[in-house]
Amino acid sequence: MITAIVLIKTDVAQIPEVAEAVAALDGVSEVYSITGEHDLVAMVRVRRHDDLAEVIPGRLNKIPGIVHTETHIAFRTYSRHDLEAAFSLGLPE
């Protein structure tokens, strides 16, 4: 699985509508509204690098209200959730 983190600048008046449109795209697992230089962060998860081109410039960047995007591709994932799952014995809590 390939994960891309997409930082999104939007028309400020359209943040909720843009967030909903981005979240509805196949390949987008989460969208967060954030503070700072960008308005939204989208997590894109696809099986192949070629799929990134279909999702990000092919569909995401064409959503009305998006002004600019910046994409970062993750090399590895480190998260407490993943580590807990890896070491879980499957016992009920």
N, C-alpha and C positions, 0 to 999 in steps of 0.2 A: 504494500500500500504506500502510495506517495502522498505526503501531506504538504500543502502549500498554505502559507499564512498571507492573506491579502489585506493590506491596509487600504482603506477606502476614504476618500474625501468626497463629500456630497454637497448638494445645494442644501444649506442648513434647514430650510423650510420643508424639506422632503425626507429627512432622516428616517422617520418611522416607515414611510412607504417604500423607500429604497431598501431598508433592512428586511422588510417582509418579502420583497421581490427577490433579493439575493438569497434569503433563506429557502425560498421555494425552488431554487435551481437544483437539479440533480448534481450530485458531487459536493454540494455545500452541506457540511454537517452542523455548523454552528455559525451564528452571527452575533457579535457583541457590539453595543454602542459603547464608546470609550471617550475619555477626555484627552486633550492634547492636540497635536497637529492634525490628526486624522479623526474622522467621525465614527467609523465602523471598522471592525476586524472580522473577516470571514475565514473560517477554516475549511479548506477544500481538500477532500480526500478522494483520490482516484487510483485506479489500478496501474495505469501506464502514463509515462510522461506526455505522450501524444494527447491523452485525454485532458491534460491541463490546458492545452491550446483551445480545445473545444469549449471548456467551461469558462475560462477567464477571459481571453480576448474575444472568444466566439459568442459568449452570452452575457457574462457578468458585466463587462465593460460597456455593453450596449444598453444597459438599463437606464432609462431616463432619470436624471437627477445625479448620476455619478459624474464627478468632475475629474477625478484622477485616482489611479490605483498604483500600488507598489506591492510587488509579489516577492515573497521569500520562500524558498523551498527548504524543508526540514531534512537534515541528514539522519537524525535519530530522535526517538521520542523517549523522554524521561519524565515519568509522572508517578505520583504516589499511587494512583489507581492501578496503573499497569504493574507496579512492583508488588502491590498487595495481592493482585490476581495471580501473579507468577508464584508467590510463596504460599498461597492459600491451600489448605489441605481439604477444602470442601466441607468442613465441619460447620454445622449451624451455629450461629452466634447465640 
